[in-house]
Amino acid sequence: MTFLRSILFFILLIQLYFVISNGNDEEFTEELLIKPLPDRKVLAHFHFDTKTPPTETYGRHHRLFPKAIYQLVQKFRIREMELSFTQGRWNYERWGAFDPMSSSNAKPPGVELWAVFDVPPHQVDANWKNLTQTLSGLFCASINFLESSTAYSAPAWGFQTFSGKLRYGALPREAVCTENLTPWLKLLPCRDKAGLASILDRPSIYKGFYHSQRLRLLSNEFSLDASTEKPGIVLEQTLTVILQPHGHDTRSIYSDGRLLHPSWSISSIFGRVVTGQCVLANLSTIYVELESGVVSALNNLNVGLESGRLGADDMGLEGSWSNPGFELSVKPERVIKEVNSSHGKSFSILYEYSVDKFGDNEPFDLGFIWKLPVAWSCLHSPFHASRFLMGSGNQRGSIAISLRSTGSSTEGFIGAGDIFGDVCKVRVDIFQVVPWYVKVYFHTLQVYVDGKPELLKDILEKMHVSPSEDKVSPGVMEMVLRFPCSMKSASVVIDFDKGFLHIDEYPPDANQGFDIPSAIISFPDFEPRMHFLEENSSSKSPMLLKLQGKNPVISYTEVLLVPLATPDFSMPYNVITITCTVFALYFGSLLNALRRRVGEEERFLKSKDANQTRLLPRLLAKLRGEQQEPTQSLSSSSSLSPKLILKIVLVAGVAIGWHYYTDYQSS
């Protein structure tokens, strides 16, 4: 017995040793990127990254990784998943469209969910439905509406490369509020009690122009092979907000009409200051980014700045950092400069601050003060994409996708387009999902280049169509188009008919219209990535690695509002009202006739009338002292009055008429 106890104790010691040795394998990092925008707004991007080793080597108990997400991966065998809650629409013309931030974090309004499952194809739909129900309860949202087969689709190749095991769904009208943000924050090790998440003040976030919280999940739990360098689960949580700072400088307008950008600080835009890092975080960093347009504009100012002067040599004394264009209230620990920029001669600059050196006694409140008015523009994608409806009436219409050249397709982006023979062409991928009640005729597809119709064989390279089925599945259209690099504008038009819904299928606000989710326009030939030196870009920073990753330019179009033929919902109300009135009259009169005691009522009325008419004679006789004659009693038996007979006949006639009317309606 003692020998067995020794063996068990030895096994427990070995397991404890492995747990302690692997205790540092879980990693959590928190980062914040702040960037001024050309339209006097500020972008704040929070990036939280949580990693855990695979279950085979680490076990099922975790110190940092959220248990709910781990159980989600294990139960539904998720290989990759992304969920986003967005309020507002990303402005690609003012906030940028050719940068890693917009390509990865600009999401469509409402809820967008897509997932890849590591299960056989016949089990994908069942796992998707169970996943939507679970996420709906986890994030207090209406994600369970994506359970219906009419609300999600199975893209072949237009959205992702996972054919057969990918499901995609969107809810454009889903409202985003604090009920969705609170469960999202609870997935963090320190929640919103410490670290960078502690400055997430709800009123400051939701009063912004754009707000998008995203959750991305990567798992290699079920596909371990030699090519997998670091298997396990990676949870990436990002929150992107566009805020409007309020400057207090009265001299914001210069004599030449130029407007000074409002100065800002962390406390002014969030209402709170950073009081230190999360104690469980391996990395806690704040970056201030000056994009290439700002750097180029500052270098062009006639204030003594030379080309390329903005860098580490401009650090001042007494803990401040300044130059003639702007000033930072806190001296950065490191300046990261972009190299080998794909934007030409301009480059971006990142100023890095470590939060672990600050605390409650010395909070971190970074301030950005503009000294001179600076005007610049963000980098645009090769084409600006938009979508709109054509036609009128409630019978048919057309969906048009417009592409307008921004002048960036051939200038400043070397090697972006593919060369077919002697012609330069740009690839454009379109992925669009339409509900089943919008019956799209795919054979009516037309393409116009610079206002002239073109043959599909000259523009269309590849196309996959999944027609919609009434009340079963939506329609999916995936296309690969090749446009000439010199193109100024293009449009893709397709016709559709508006279907009819059953009265039970209309939402409460049917007169508002029905939403068509945003189409996804991607440009695979363009990769907006940033390049840093290896010694500058720390390998421990997941956000910097994300900025250097290869991601195509992606743009989401507007959500379309389609008016359908809506029935007059007042008619059922009128029918219900008149039916209830007829039934009330019928049964009320019938019960009144059956339960009324006619004889007693007649005797009571006659006696009452007799008493009233003979009251004066009796008084006179009493005064004269005359003896009154006793009144004769009324007959106890009374026959039915003509009024009662008329009521009974009328009620019976109404009942017979209603019976024939209901039989006629049912037939």
Disulfide bonds with the S-S distance in Angstrom:
Cys190-Cys278 1.80
Cys424-Cys485 2.02
